[in-house]
Amino acid sequence: MIQLEQTFMNFLLHHQEKHNRTYHFLVLMDAVVSAAKHIQHYYLTGALRGNLGLAGDVNVQGEDVMRMDQIAQEITIQYLKASERVIHAVSEESEGIIPINPDGRYFFYFDPLDGSSNIPHGLPIGFLFGIAKRNLEGPEDGHLRAGKDYIAAGMFVIPTGMFTLGLRGAGTWQFHIDETMNFVKPTRMNLPDEAKTWELSFNESNRYTYSERVQKWIMENESKYAFRYLGALAGDFHRVLANGGMFMYPAIVNHPNPKKNRPEGKLRLMYEGAVVAFMCREAGGTAVNEEGTPILDIQPAKHHQRTALYVGSKKLVEDIARVLRNTG
């Protein structure tokens, strides 16, 4: 007898019905999944089409733009517009807020292509996104939402065909793409309690640019765990979610070239830090910034606000958070 796996859209339909919610979110997620599939297609055929090189531009972050960055951005915006469910979008690739549909119900925060340095080598990249509701009962009070106010956050690891989605109060779920290009087999993710599988993930080349207390913590703890680092947040967090441990992107405060210091951190809060922090919380973990403040509690002051990030198993994150909060 043929065994067919439950599809993502069927899973989400039942989720909305179970919680007595509208289908607006379903329409939006159909657009997001369609965008991710198209981005994966362009990435898989990128070498043949000449899409894996630099575009010749610099984005709002001051970083060189890859041709795939532009393609991923364009695809995502087109699908968001077609969904008619998004009022504003915030993207790593756009300096300003992107107006989509004045009657839309949701804000959409996204990094259409995380880990651009992996592109020329055909290594995994990510598509990260967070979703928040607009104010539906009165005048809109702004587009900036703290991570705790998101209703969902997710990531695609491209081109592996892995999709992870955190739903507020309903867990973090992982899906695999099948031969029909459907995401199937919902699996609830929970960070393992057993420390024997835990991993540490951070940029080893930056070790001596971190604060002295972070360097000391690393020196005292790194031998207890395996070390893995891919160089793309989505891919590195994907491993932590499965194996436990912690991904770290500390503030850079001791760089030999002071101009390269990042005391506020380097990752973007709304579409990187808060996204993985949300998924992590729904999987039983937590995340903090350089001051030991929970990432999800931070109210952004600007849409490209940066942050340091420590995310993963509660025990590890809370341990380093105590060190970060001890400023004496």
N, C-alpha and C positions, 0 to 999 in steps of 0.2 A: 504494500500500500504506500502511495506517495505521501511523504510528510512535507508539508509546506509550513514555513515559518510565518508568524504574525508580522505584518508590515508595520512600519512606523506610523503611517497615516491611520491605519486601523487602531493601533494602540492609542494614538492621540485622540481619535474620535471617541473611543470609550472613556478616556480620561476626562474629556470635556463633559460627556453625559453624566459620568459618575459624580462629578463635582457641580453639576447643574450650571454649566457655563455655556456661553454662546459659541458659535462656530467662527467668530471673527479671528480668533487666535489660530484656528485650523487653516484658514485661508492664508494668513501671514506665513505660517510655517511651511505650507506647500510652496510658497514663493521662495523661501530661504533654502529649502532642500533643492529646488530646481536650480537656483543660482549656484549652489555648491557643486552639483553634478556638472554644470557647464564649465565652472572653473576647473574642475578635475579633468574634464575632456581637453581643455586648452593646455593644461599643464602636461598631460600625457603626450600630446602631439606637438608640444612647444618646440622641441628641437627641430622637427621637420618644417615647422612654420616660421622658424626664426623668432620665436617669442620668448626665449630664455635670456636675452641680453638686457643691457641697460636701455632705458627709454630716452636718456639724455636730459632728464629733468631732475629737480630736487624738490622733495615734498615739504610740507609745512614743518616737519620735524628736523629739516636740514639734512635729510638722508637722500642718497641717490635712489631714483625711482627705477625699478625694473619694468620692462614691458608688461610682464605678467601682473604687476601691481595695478597698472592702468586697466588691463583687461578685466581683472577681478572686480575692480571698483565699478566699471561700466556695467558689467553683467548684473551685479547686485542691485545697483540703482534702478536698472530697467525692471527687474522683477519686483522690487519694492513698489515702484510706481504702478505696475500692473495689478498688484494686490489691492490697492486703494485702501489699505488699512494703516498706513504709517503717516503721521503728520510731519515729523522731522526725523532726519537721520544725522548721526555724527560719525564721521569716518576718519581714520588715520590719514587718508590720502586727500582730505579736503580741509582747507583752512577754516572755512565758515560752516555754519549749520546748513544742512541740505534740506530745503523745503520739498516735501513730497506731495502730500494731499491735505489741504486745510481741514478736511472732515475726517482725517484718519484718527484712529483710537490709540495708537501706540507710538512711543519713541523707540528708535532702533539705533543702537550703538555698536559699531563694528570695525574690526580690522580685517579687510578683505583678503589680506595675504600676509600672514605672520611668518617670519623667518626667511626674509628675502635672500639672505646670503646663501641659503641652501639651493636656490633655484638653478644656478648654472651647473650644479652637480647632480640634479635630479633627485635630491634628498627630500624627505618629508617637510611640508609646510603646513600652515594652519589657516583656517577661516574662523575667527572668533566673533561672537555677537552676544549682546545683552538686550533685553526687551523690558520696557516699563510702560505702564499705562499713562495716558494723559488724564487730566482732570475732566471727567465727563459730566460733572454736576454743576459746573460754573465756569467762570473765566479761567483760562489756562494760566497756571502759576509759574511756568518756566519749563525748560527742557532738561535741566540738570537734575539727575536723580542719584541718590546714594544707592550702592549695591543692594542694601537691605530692602529697597523699594522695587527692585526688579521682580518681574513675575516669572522670568525664565532666562537662562543663559546657556550657551552651547558652543561647541567647536567641532569642526570637521578636520581630520588629519588627512591631508591630501598628498599623494594619491593612494593611500592605504585603504580607502573605503571605510574608514571608521568615523562614526558620528556619536557624540556624547551630548546629552541634553539634561540640564537641571531644571526641575519644575518646582516652584515655590511650595514648600510643605509636602511635596510628593516624591522626593528622591531624585537621584541622578541616574540616568539610564543610558546604556550604550547599545548601538545598533551597528550591524555590518551590512555592507552593500552586497547584493547577490548578483547572479548572472543576468537578471532582468533589469539591473540598475535600480532596484528598490532597496531601501534600507529596511532590514528585517531583524528578527530575533531580539526583542527588547530584553536586556539583562540589567537588573538593578545593581549599581556599583556601591560598594561600601569599603572604605579604606580598611585594610586588614589590621587587626589588633596585634598580631604576632610580629614582633620586631625583626625576626630573622629574615624577612623579605624586604625590609625597608631600604630605601636608597636615598642618598644625598645627590642633589643636582644643582650645580652652580658653575659659573665660568671660572675655572681654575686660574686662567691667565690674569684675572683681576684680583686674585686673593689679597695681594699686598696693597691694594688700593682701598680696601674696606677699612672701617673703623677698627681700632685696636681691640675693642671688646668682641667684635664679630670675628676677627682673626683668631682671637684666643679661643672662642667657642668652637670654631672649626678645628683648630689644632687638637682640642681636647675630645672631640666627638667623631671626627671623620673616620677613624680606624674601626669604629663600631658598625659601619654600614658600607654597602657597596656604593660605588661612585658611577654615575651615568650623566652624560650631558650631550644633548643633541644640538643645541643652539637655536631651537625654535620652541617658544613657550608652549604651544599646543602639543607638540610631540613630547617634550619633557614632562609636562603635567599629565599627559596620557599615561606615562609610565608610573608616575607617583600615584595616580588614581588606582591603578591596578596592584601595585606592589607596596604602597605605603612609603613613608619617609617624608622628605621635604624638598621642594624646589625653592631656591633662594636667588633673588636678584637684589643684593644689598645696595645701599647708597655708596657712591664712589667719592671718597673724601681725602684720599692720600695719593692721588695720582702724581707722578713726577712732573707732569705738565698741568699746573693748576687750572688751565682753561678746560681740561677734560674732566674735572671733578663734577659729579652729579649729586650734590648733597640731598636733593629732593627725591633722588631715584631716577631711573631711566624709563621704566615701563609706563604706559598710559593707564590712568586709573579707570576710566569709564568703559573702555573697550578691551582692556587686557586684564589688569589687576582684579577689578570687580567681577569680571566674567568667570575667571577660574576660581576666585574666592567663593562665589555663589555656588558653583558646581561642587566645590570642595565641602562647603557647609552641608549641602544636601546629601553628601556621601559620608558624613560623620566627621569631617575634618574642620580646619579653621585656617585663617590667614590674617597676617598683621603687616603693618608698614615698619619703617625704621624706628619709629617711636614706640613700637609695640601696640599701637592702636589697631583694633580690628578694621580690616580693609572695608568691610561692608558698612561700617558706621560712618565712614568719611563722606561728608557732604562736599561734592566738588564745587570749586569756585569758578572753574573754567573748563571747557569741554575737552581740551587737550592736556589737562593737568597730569603731571607725572607722579609716580610713586615708587618707592622700594617695595619689594614683595617677598614675604616668607609664607609659603602655602603648603599644606599637607596634613600629616597625621597630628592630631591635637597634642599629644604628649611632646613631640619634638617642637612644634611651633610655639606652644606655651612655654617650653623650656628656654628657647632663645628669646621669646618676648620678655621674660623676666630680666634677661641680660640687657635687652634693648631699653627697658624702662628704668634700669639702674644707671642714672646719669652721674652718680657720685664717684 
